[in-house]
């Protein structure tokens, strides 16, 4: 069951919002509604957020993202559509029932901290628990634990005015954590911070998410922030969600020209990962393969190197064409495996981190999982081509990258024991 589910959410401001809903159903656009004195802020928004997911809503000013999040937490009632939290329809709850949802299921982190200036840092962090009626000893303990999580251990007795902007935002994050809700809504939470502190807060959030597994709906106008944080991203324009997908999907498969133009200047090397661009290996050999079998495979696939893997797919090394040819010439039956010349990278490694390795290695990079098993390879040409914007003329073909091995297709020869 989704933690958050929106179905056809629409919010229209004006004296006759329901007329706006009817006009939209008849195919009217925003300009037509404005001529009627209506402002359509969100139009037919439908999406789901899975438990434990960071779902980022990305859009420029006026796109409707802040209105959307205010419908999620009940600060605004939708003109049309349904909003569910943990399967519960919260669209038309009473004020008392809505307050209960906010206290027990959903917490909020605001752009401008929203701290109480005359209460201490510890009291601010514990404030949602006080509203819930939690006793003083327990709420102080939970607030202290939350402050420690965000790197503010020992600051509980200070006032917000004694803290930097980044530290105040950490208090806001601690307050949401202390509340103990499974769902966190973050509305431009890091936008007021300078770039360095902003990156630190992003790192902090990702570390906390890895530990706690919260469900996070994150609003931002910064595409790089969206790409860095989001498991999935919803792109908004003029009140509508125009695409939902992973960072890789949005970069490589933009749904509209607007999205394509929006992501054109993104630093793809810091968004795309090894796992997103890797290819199936053109060929591998087993450690018991003979030089003749390896040499035949190299000629068939016009490659100057082969990875050597065991039956469990763990990478044991590689062989070079010159060494294999020499072994065949001399009649050796031992495969000349170079065990220290394989460059192994993790599937989640950003492409920006791979260039030094690719520059230093003639062989494709080996993408291996935590158990050391081969998941794919990245030839140099593939790494370079991944940086090209889809549909542009800048994409490289294998011939554009001299000295690289072709990596088309996926034939794999299990030659363990062959001679």
Secondary structure, DSSP 8 states (H G I E B T S, - for coil): --SEEEEEEEEEESTTHHHHHHHHHTT--HHHHHHTT-EEEEEEEEEEE-TT-EEEEE--TTSSHHHHHHHHTTSS--SEEEEEETTEE-TT--HHHHHHHHHHTEEEE-TT----TTSBHHHHHHHHHHHTT--HHHHHHHHHHHHHHTT-TT-TTSBGGGS-HHHHHHHHHHHHHHTT-SEEEEESTTTTS-HHHHHHHHHHHHHHHHHH--EEEEEES-HHHHHHH-SEEEEEETTEEEEEE-HHHHHHS-SSHHHHHHHTTS-HHHH-BHHHH-B--S-EE-TT--HHHHHHHHHHHT-SEEEEE-TT-BEEEEEEHHHHHHHHHHT--S---BTT---EE-TT-BGGGTHHHHHH-SS-EEEE-TT-BEEEEE-HHHHHHTTS-TTSTT---GGGSTT-----S------TT--
